[in-house]
Amino acid sequence: MNRIATARRKNRGFTLVELCASVGISAALLGQAVPAMGQLHQDQKLRAAAEGLAGDLRLARSEAARMSESVYFRISGKGANACYVMYIGSRDDCDCAGGQAVCRQSTSQVLKAEWLPTTQPVQISSNAETLEFQHRQGLVTQTGSIELSLNGGRAIRQVVAITGRVRSCAVGSKFGALPKCA
């Protein structure tokens, strides 16, 4: 009986070698997981910003039909100071570049303004400064695409067709379930 009690006391806990090996393996796995989680977090911010932009473009189209008036969608600023404003009135009358949505004429009215947070790594660019969503035909004069990108190069493009419909695509490599841009 004495031998069994001695054997049980010897097998309690971990040896120093086992403990060091498990800490080393855990550190190696954690070292791989942390950068991947950071990239996943940035991708989620990009996807959320792109979905918000697509929703606002769809809102501009529906507001033009609802209000029976042309709705303008203007992109201002570059990089971290970028914003967009949705308004009615005269073309190129309203802007949001100064940190506040301002219209020059009293006949123009801001419907919505959105700024990209400076804390986010997402940047906006466009090949068209102002899109006009017409109320009669439901068309967009000057079709264009608006691109949201990360500092690392991954990007999502919102393509606005002449019919006013918005579609999303991934620039360069595939991004989740989004199709690759042509």
Legacy VTK file of the C-alpha trace (Angstrom):
# vtk DataFile Version 3.0
C-alpha trace
ASCII
DATASET POLYDATA
POINTS 182 float
0.000 0.000 0.000
2.892 2.302 0.702
4.158 1.873 -2.855
0.828 2.948 -4.391
0.634 6.107 -2.259
4.209 7.026 -3.224
3.453 6.548 -6.951
0.362 8.773 -6.703
2.316 11.576 -5.018
4.978 11.462 -7.741
2.442 11.856 -10.595
0.808 15.038 -9.314
1.079 18.212 -11.497
3.324 18.984 -14.441
7.053 18.866 -14.808
8.926 22.044 -15.700
9.661 20.679 -19.189
5.962 19.993 -19.848
5.007 23.434 -18.623
7.630 25.173 -20.815
6.565 23.163 -23.873
2.885 24.042 -23.413
3.677 27.748 -22.871
5.862 27.752 -26.010
3.157 26.133 -28.145
0.522 28.535 -26.792
2.745 31.541 -27.540
3.365 30.356 -31.102
-0.369 29.885 -31.749
-1.205 33.239 -30.209
1.497 34.913 -32.307
-0.248 33.648 -35.439
-3.774 34.472 -34.276
-3.315 38.109 -33.207
-2.352 39.546 -36.651
-5.097 37.499 -38.318
-7.666 38.899 -35.874
-6.466 42.446 -36.626
-6.930 41.884 -40.366
-10.376 40.373 -39.745
-11.337 43.421 -37.670
-10.242 45.808 -40.455
-12.119 43.738 -43.051
-15.281 43.979 -40.947
-14.920 47.772 -40.730
-14.501 47.959 -44.504
-17.524 45.730 -45.096
-19.670 47.789 -42.669
-18.655 51.066 -44.332
-19.377 49.610 -47.790
-22.807 48.343 -46.726
-23.625 51.739 -45.225
-22.575 53.510 -48.425
-24.616 51.129 -50.598
-27.644 51.694 -48.358
-27.255 55.472 -48.645
-27.015 55.266 -52.447
-30.219 53.204 -52.500
-31.811 55.748 -50.159
-30.918 58.567 -52.571
-32.643 56.712 -55.389
-35.782 56.025 -53.373
-35.914 59.582 -51.977
-35.802 60.985 -55.523
-38.833 58.886 -56.431
-40.658 59.642 -53.174
-40.064 63.411 -53.221
-40.502 63.825 -57.013
-37.305 65.843 -57.034
-33.739 65.137 -58.101
-31.484 64.019 -55.253
-27.756 64.714 -55.436
-25.087 62.531 -53.880
-21.747 64.313 -53.546
-18.403 62.942 -52.337
-15.940 65.412 -50.837
-12.489 65.258 -49.315
-9.798 62.648 -49.491
-8.489 60.044 -47.084
-9.413 60.442 -43.441
-11.278 63.729 -44.076
-13.623 62.220 -46.661
-17.378 62.564 -46.456
-20.488 62.381 -48.581
-23.676 64.406 -48.544
-27.118 63.662 -49.967
-29.214 66.738 -50.749
-31.931 68.323 -52.871
-31.676 71.671 -54.647
-29.050 72.788 -57.139
-26.228 70.625 -58.462
-22.899 71.139 -56.644
-24.570 73.447 -54.122
-23.947 71.493 -50.906
-20.664 70.216 -49.493
-19.434 68.518 -46.341
-15.672 68.994 -46.675
-15.404 71.533 -43.845
-16.586 69.094 -41.184
-20.182 70.291 -41.513
-22.748 69.878 -44.295
-23.346 73.336 -45.772
-25.450 74.544 -48.706
-24.829 77.897 -50.400
-28.443 78.542 -51.389
-31.449 78.462 -49.097
-33.402 76.438 -51.673
-31.084 73.446 -51.140
-31.580 71.067 -48.234
-29.286 68.395 -46.813
-30.999 65.010 -46.425
-28.030 63.143 -44.986
-24.322 63.675 -44.460
-21.791 61.037 -43.435
-18.120 61.326 -42.487
-15.653 58.471 -42.380
-14.250 58.291 -38.849
-10.600 59.301 -38.660
-9.972 56.322 -36.378
-10.853 53.872 -39.141
-8.356 52.723 -41.774
-11.045 53.038 -44.494
-10.598 55.588 -47.296
-13.088 56.680 -49.959
-12.524 57.686 -53.577
-14.764 58.115 -56.586
-14.560 58.693 -60.320
-17.603 61.003 -60.139
-17.877 63.840 -57.650
-21.663 64.321 -57.858
-24.320 61.795 -58.851
-27.814 63.022 -59.701
-30.658 60.598 -59.026
-33.501 61.807 -61.251
-37.077 61.444 -60.123
-38.840 61.163 -63.484
-36.993 58.349 -65.214
-35.295 56.966 -62.110
-31.957 57.319 -63.857
-28.601 58.564 -62.630
-26.838 61.179 -64.683
-23.164 60.579 -64.688
-22.889 56.998 -63.594
-19.903 56.206 -61.471
-18.241 54.021 -58.935
-17.259 54.757 -55.381
-14.430 52.779 -53.845
-13.807 52.156 -50.161
-10.342 50.802 -49.452
-8.116 49.814 -46.566
-4.565 51.044 -46.142
-3.436 47.505 -46.934
-4.978 47.590 -50.392
-8.182 45.547 -49.991
-11.140 47.436 -51.455
-14.872 47.238 -52.140
-16.365 49.180 -55.051
-19.976 50.387 -55.235
-20.951 50.633 -58.907
-23.945 52.868 -59.689
-25.555 51.958 -63.021
-27.450 54.417 -65.207
-30.682 52.868 -63.912
-29.710 53.929 -60.386
-29.120 50.407 -59.156
-26.136 49.790 -56.923
-23.982 46.674 -56.919
-20.959 45.816 -54.833
-17.818 44.062 -55.989
-14.357 43.334 -54.632
-11.382 45.104 -56.194
-8.452 42.816 -56.933
-8.851 39.641 -54.898
-12.149 38.139 -53.842
-13.600 39.552 -50.618
-15.942 37.135 -48.879
-19.035 36.445 -50.989
-18.607 39.570 -53.146
-17.849 38.943 -56.810
-14.591 40.248 -58.227
-14.929 43.540 -60.140
-14.614 43.241 -63.899
LINES 1 183
182 0 1 2 3 4 5 6 7 8 9 10 11 12 13 14 15 16 17 18 19 20 21 22 23 24 25 26 27 28 29 30 31 32 33 34 35 36 37 38 39 40 41 42 43 44 45 46 47 48 49 50 51 52 53 54 55 56 57 58 59 60 61 62 63 64 65 66 67 68 69 70 71 72 73 74 75 76 77 78 79 80 81 82 83 84 85 86 87 88 89 90 91 92 93 94 95 96 97 98 99 100 101 102 103 104 105 106 107 108 109 110 111 112 113 114 115 116 117 118 119 120 121 122 123 124 125 126 127 128 129 130 131 132 133 134 135 136 137 138 139 140 141 142 143 144 145 146 147 148 149 150 151 152 153 154 155 156 157 158 159 160 161 162 163 164 165 166 167 168 169 170 171 172 173 174 175 176 177 178 179 180 181
